[in-house]
Amino acid sequence: MKKGFTLIEVVVALALLIIVVAVVSTAFALTGRVNAAANQKITAQQVAVNATEELRYLAINESTDKDSLLVSLSETDLFGTYNVLSAV
């Protein structure tokens, strides 16, 4: 009796392997996109916090002309530049 795999067994095993690889690669790609979106949200939050802190500082500073105050902050990361403009 010969030992080994038949052609059908090999084809079925390869098909299963291809399906598993496709599912895993899709999961990795989705994880990367979710991570990138989360990083963008974190950067936007940091820019907003920086703008708020700048406004607090300027509100405390007595020598600031509050009628013509325009605060502009920008932050650049791997995903682009974020700009925040605020008038007090």
N, C-alpha and C positions, 0 to 999 in steps of 0.2 A: 504494500500500500504506500502510495506517494504522500509525503507530507508537504504542505504548503497552502497557499491561498489560491482560490480560483480567480479568474478574471472579473467575475461579477463582484466578488468580495472586495477586490482592490478598487474597483470603480465606486462601489458604495462607500468605502472608507475615504476615498479622495473627495467624494461629494460632501460627506459629512465634515471633513476637514475644511473644505472651502466655505461651507456655511458658517462654521464656527469662526473662522478668520474674518469673514465679512461682518459678522455681528460684533466681534471684538473691535475691529477697526472703526466701525460706525460709533461704537460707544466711546472710543478715545476721541474721535472727532467732535462728538457732541460735548464731551467734557471740556475740551479746549475752547469751544465757543461759549459755553456757560462761564468758564473762568475768565475769558476776555470781557464778557459783559459785566461780570462782577467787578473786575478791575476798573472798568470805565465808570461804574457807579461810585466806587470808592474814591476815584480821582475827582469826580464831580462834587462829592460831599466834602472833600478836603478843600477844594476851591471855594465852596460856599462858606465853610467855616473860616477860611482865611479872610474872605470878604467881610464876614460878620465881625471878626476881630479887628480888622482895619477900620471899620465904621465905628466900633466902640472906642478905639484909640482916638480917632478924629473927633468924636463927640466930646471926649474928655478934654482935648486940647483946646484951650480958650482962644488961641490966636487964629483959628481956622475960620475963614469966611464961609459960613454955613449956607449962604444963599447961592453960592456958585461952586458947591462941592460936587465933584464927580470922582468916584473911586473906580479904578480899573485894575483888575487883577487877572493874570493869565498864568496858566500852568500847562506845561507840555510833558507828555509821556509817550510811550510807544504807540498809543492809539490816536494821538493827535493833540491839538491845542484847545484848551478850554478857556473861554473868556467870560468874565463876570463884570458887568458895568452896573453901577448903582449910583443914583443921585439921592442926596439927603435933602 
